[in-house]
Amino acid sequence: MAQKTIVKMYDDLDGSEIDAEGKSVSFSFDGTSYEIDLSGKNVEKMREDLRVYIDKARKVTNRGRAAGKAEPAPLDTKAVRAWAEEQGMEVSARGRLSSELIEQYRAAH
């Protein structure tokens, strides 16, 4: 038997099905990043609403990082797996480690 899976996206503002001009829009405000799914009509409305601020704002590149926001040290996945096994946790030998497991490992070290 054949199956067909259809994924439909819906506008987070008005609940309408997203049209071909719609998309997920990413933005940041007050140091927090957001993403919202919008129809073409609401993407354009967001652009219009933000235009007064965008026109006066400075563009920021991703070259530098804000002071005080240190990036976590690179993770030794072998060490995480070994630690998890020592703790009696089931962890696969390959593949991605869950964020929960990584948080537990970092909290313990």
C-alpha angles and dihedrals in degrees: 000000000000123000131198121198116202120195116201125190122212130204111256091215105048104009094238120142110266114250128213091276092052125097148155109283121205122201141156131222130174091355095306123110120219138184127200132180112229139176117239090260093054094043088058092045090052090051091050093047093050096040095094090055096040091052091056098038131095119237115241124206125212092239098103130041125221114264115261096024101105118188113238115258116263112275124241099217092191090057091048092051092047091049092048091051090049087054091053094251121144111238130166119245091232140024134048122335116231117251088235091058091047091050091050091049093049091047090053094049 
